[in-house]
Amino acid sequence: MDCGIITSKTVLLLLSLIFWAAGAALVYVGSYIIQSYNNFGTFLEDKYTLIPAAIVIAVGVVMFIIGMVGCCATLRESTVGLSCFLMIILAIFAAEIAALVFGFIYQGRIRGDLERSMSNVFQKYGGENAETRAVDYLQSQLQCCGLQTYMNWTSTPWFSKSNNSVPISCCKGNNTQCTGRLDQPDLLNTQGCEIKLEQLLQDVMSYAMLVILGFAIVKFFGMLSVCVITCKSPRRPGYQPLYA
């Protein structure tokens, strides 16, 4: 059997198996992005930043089905099946490239989005409203306080209402001695939340884009393998299937 055909079929069989694993991985990555953004959704006005995640999840679901189609078409060396497999891979490859493009676009817009929305949310802090819960969750999870620094709280309505103190969520750990007063800076998280949240979202997006890029490269080699098999198979005398 032609060495190129053997190699190409082996690549496609491995690719079919990878499709199942990749589908699960992509669904996880997409869900992770959405969950990360939902946790801090109050601070994000531009919901279109979730477009890459939606594309990734859709691609992952489709890949479960494609893995079976690719495996059967490769073993039987079906020209029709392989042609369909090639078109499907090409469509997924295009979707992943689109997700990468959207990722690059929205990664650059994260800072502007945060700058526009976070200040407004912090100004509304106080009581039991959604903004209060969002800010407390943000500050406790990221161990930060205020926008750029804990002193930003001095320009908010909350500061004057609470006897010149910052929220308890600014306190380090579970320190019971912390009252939020500014004369206890050693008990407070002094770093601002904006840079920490921006870094978190940038890291999530970068991680997702690396995963997408890796799978896109695998798809590229898969398309080359399909082309090798479909071009050489009709010309080979005495063809024997790989599973014979």
C-alpha atoms as one frame of an Amber mdcrd trajectory, in Angstrom:
protein
   0.000   0.000   0.000   1.170   3.543  -0.816   3.024   4.960   2.169   1.322
   8.320   1.647  -2.104   6.693   1.754  -1.288   4.757   4.921  -0.015   7.911
   6.577  -3.007   9.951   5.442  -5.515   7.337   6.625  -3.754   7.024   9.941
  -3.883  10.791  10.351  -7.591  10.832   9.540  -8.381   7.980  11.944  -6.494
   9.791  14.668  -8.253  12.982  13.662 -11.630  11.264  14.029 -10.718  10.185
  17.548  -9.404  13.651  18.293 -12.731  15.076  17.124 -14.533  13.454  20.048
 -11.991  14.693  22.566 -11.773  18.078  20.862 -15.541  18.457  20.874 -15.655
  17.929  24.630 -12.692  20.289  25.133 -14.226  23.051  23.003 -17.569  22.823
  24.800 -15.705  23.111  28.103 -13.665  26.096  26.895 -16.743  27.890  25.577
 -18.665  27.232  28.796 -15.679  28.405  30.844 -15.553  31.704  28.949 -19.291
  32.290  29.382 -19.137  31.417  33.085 -16.163  33.727  33.628 -17.935  36.604
  31.891 -21.242  35.914  33.663 -19.534  36.123  37.053 -18.561  39.704  36.278
 -21.277  40.508  33.733 -22.384  43.591  35.674 -19.120  45.282  34.726 -19.366
  44.414  31.016 -21.693  46.401  28.798 -20.645  44.773  25.503 -22.238  41.310
  25.505 -20.919  40.654  21.989 -17.666  39.597  23.629 -19.386  36.227  24.107
 -19.630  35.593  20.351 -16.336  33.607  20.256 -17.576  31.393  23.103 -20.884
  30.698  21.336 -19.043  29.745  18.151 -16.709  27.433  20.074 -19.597  25.609
  21.809 -21.474  25.151  18.530 -18.355  23.756  16.866 -17.742  21.377  19.776
 -21.244  19.912  19.615 -21.020  19.309  15.860 -17.624  17.638  16.215 -19.092
  14.710  18.173 -21.110  13.709  15.119 -18.329  14.427  12.652 -15.898  12.079
  14.410 -18.069   9.078  13.560 -18.584  10.206   9.950 -14.853  10.691   9.453
 -13.953   7.308  10.929 -16.368   5.391   8.690 -15.460   7.339   5.554 -11.731
   6.818   6.140 -11.943   3.077   6.748 -14.058   2.549   3.629 -12.126   5.106
   1.597 -15.447   6.399   0.373 -14.940   9.267  -2.048 -18.370  10.700  -1.237
 -17.865  10.258   2.493 -14.391  11.774   2.430 -15.626  14.666   0.307 -18.354
  15.345   2.870 -15.796  14.985   5.655 -13.540  17.496   3.885 -16.351  20.019
   3.535 -17.285  19.609   7.192 -13.677  20.040   8.314 -13.368  23.088   6.082
 -16.526  24.612   7.570 -15.288  23.995  11.114 -11.871  25.356  10.193 -13.537
  28.531   8.907 -15.634  28.799  12.095 -12.527  28.464  14.258 -10.739  31.128
  12.229 -13.794  33.370  12.704 -13.661  32.718  16.457  -9.972  33.671  16.475
 -10.711  36.909  14.617 -13.535  37.817  16.990 -11.254  36.897  19.903  -8.558
  39.297  18.739 -11.116  42.039  18.163 -12.829  41.769  21.530  -9.621  41.147
  23.458  -8.582  44.658  22.504 -11.962  46.077  23.569 -11.991  44.630  27.102
 -10.202  47.591  28.686 -12.474  50.179  27.084 -15.560  48.221  28.107 -14.420
  48.018  31.717 -13.474  51.693  31.878 -16.941  52.699  30.670 -18.936  50.516
  33.036 -17.032  49.843  36.264 -17.055  53.427  37.531 -20.839  53.612  37.151
 -21.319  50.320  39.018 -19.119  51.397  41.935 -21.022  54.699  42.207 -24.274
  52.744  42.653 -22.866  50.637  45.511 -25.016  50.587  48.640 -27.890  48.547
  50.023 -29.057  45.246  48.566 -29.084  46.107  44.863 -27.412  44.051  42.128
 -24.505  46.488  41.878 -23.671  45.986  45.557 -23.606  42.206  45.244 -21.541
  42.434  42.062 -18.927  44.730  43.625 -18.670  42.639  46.800 -18.224  39.467
  44.743 -15.601  41.149  42.567 -13.589  42.507  45.472 -13.683  39.317  47.511
 -12.867  37.024  44.585 -10.031  39.118  43.148  -8.854  40.464  46.509  -8.977
  44.054  45.344 -10.599  47.304  46.417 -11.878  50.238  44.380 -11.155  50.933
  40.726  -7.472  51.814  40.429  -6.857  51.905  44.211  -8.809  51.591  47.461
  -8.757  55.400  47.778 -11.231  55.634  44.885 -13.957  54.818  47.389 -13.585
  58.299  48.903 -15.350  59.777  45.862 -18.400  57.504  46.102 -21.727  58.124
  47.942 -21.097  54.963  49.967 -18.012  56.434  51.637 -19.873  59.296  53.295
 -22.852  57.124  54.229 -20.649  54.538  55.973 -18.687  56.906  58.240 -15.774
  57.245  55.831 -15.112  53.541  55.385 -14.828  51.152  52.460 -16.915  47.958
  52.073 -16.013  44.960  54.213 -15.338  43.046  50.996 -12.135  45.108  50.749
 -10.754  43.395  53.855  -7.956  40.870  53.511  -9.073  37.276  53.994 -11.480
  36.666  56.867  -9.945  39.218  59.206 -12.592  39.906  61.858 -10.770  43.005
  63.091 -11.180  44.801  59.791 -13.905  47.442  59.829 -13.203  49.004  56.444
 -11.832  52.252  57.885  -8.969  53.855  56.001  -6.844  54.103  59.148  -6.368
  50.307  58.869  -4.605  50.054  55.473  -2.677  46.951  56.542  -6.004  45.080
  56.864  -7.281  46.145  53.424  -6.619  45.039  49.872  -5.211  48.224  48.422
  -4.843  47.263  44.742  -7.637  48.350  42.399 -10.049  45.927  40.741  -9.989
  47.265  37.199  -6.524  45.993  36.295  -7.158  42.629  38.006 -10.462  42.027
  36.245  -8.975  43.089  32.922  -6.078  40.673  33.379  -8.447  37.842  34.317
 -10.602  38.341  31.227  -7.537  38.744  28.997  -6.129  35.460  30.339  -9.421
  33.641  29.753  -9.614  34.919  26.186  -5.950  34.111  25.477  -6.373  30.576
  26.804  -9.422  30.025  24.618  -7.671  31.396  21.532  -4.684  29.095  22.025
  -6.997  26.080  22.247  -8.870  27.157  19.121  -5.605  27.734  17.232  -4.341
  24.274  18.182  -7.469  22.565  16.884  -7.421  24.699  13.716  -3.908  23.420
  12.948  -5.111  19.826  13.411  -7.984  20.500  10.997  -5.537  21.863   8.422
  -3.510  18.632   8.393  -6.764  16.669   8.287  -7.806  18.495   5.115  -4.427
  17.730   3.525  -4.836  14.040   4.396  -8.297  13.875   2.823  -6.924  15.439
  -0.350  -4.097  12.867  -0.509  -6.501   9.918  -0.168  -9.133  11.200  -2.601
  -6.496  12.056  -5.211  -4.515   8.806  -5.038  -7.118   6.154  -4.229  -8.696
   5.855  -7.717  -5.269   5.491  -9.336  -3.975   2.674  -7.143  -4.315  -0.848
  -8.567  -5.056  -3.669  -6.177  -6.415  -1.444  -3.418  -6.711  -3.060  -0.022
  -8.555  -1.348   2.810  -6.609  -0.427   5.911  -8.722  -2.762   8.024  -8.247
  -5.790   5.732
